[in-house]
């Protein structure tokens, strides 16, 4: 296989892989948003779930302050002594 053809095939494969990852991420984020609405009734979430969820939502521009106030921040306040350095960062 010539280098040019190999590079084109490799580029196409990489682009298709990235598209699949973006699609999976979007579906996962939609599921997470639905789950957070359900969790507004639950008051005892793991602190790692709260910190990781906060990170994922902010990283992907999906942060919604009302969900933070209802679900994530109460858990972080309640369990602040259990936060780990990664969660704080």
N, C-alpha and C positions, 0 to 999 in steps of 0.2 A: 504494500500500500504506500502510495506516495505521501510525503509529509503533509502536503496541502489537504489531501483528502482525509488524512488521519485527524488533522487539526479541526477540520470542519465537522467531522463526525463527533469528535470529542466535545466540541463547543455545543453542538446540537444536543448531545446526551446530557451535558451539564445543565443546559437551559431547561430541558424537560424535567430533570431531577429537581431543579429549583422551583419550577411551576408546581410539581407534585407536592413539594414541601410547603409552599405557600398555601395550596389548597387544603392540605391537612391542618395547617396552623389555623386557617380561617374557620374550618369546621370545629376544631378543638376550642377555639375562643368563643364561638357561638354556644357551644355546649357549656362552657364555663360560665358564661353570662346567665344562661338559664338556671344553672345550678345555684348561682349566687342568689337569685330571687327566691329559690326554694329555701336556702339557708338563712334567710332573714328571720326565720322562726327558731333557729337553733342558736344556742348561746354558749356552746362549749366546743369550739373548733380547735384543732391543734394549731399552735402558734406558727409552726413551719408552714402550714397551709395558708395562713393569713399573710405571712411575709412573702412567700413565693407567688401567691395570687396577686398581691399588690404589685410586685415586680413585673409579672407577665402583663398585667393590664396596662401599667404605665409604659412599659417598653413598647407595647403595640398600639399606644394611643387610644385605649379603650376605657380609660379610667372614668368612673362615674362617682362623683362625690357622695351621692346618696347611698350607694352600695357600700362605699368605704365607711360611712358613718353608721350604717345599720349592721354591717356584718364584720368587716375586717378590723376597723379601729377599736371597737370594744374588746375584741379578742387580744389585740396587741396591748391595750392598756391593762387588761386583766392579767395577762401573762408576761408582762414586760421583763420580769426577772429571768424568764426562760429563753429570752431571745439569744441567738448565737450571732457571732460576728458577721457571718454571711447574710443573715436575715436583716441585720441592721444596715449593712452596706446597701 
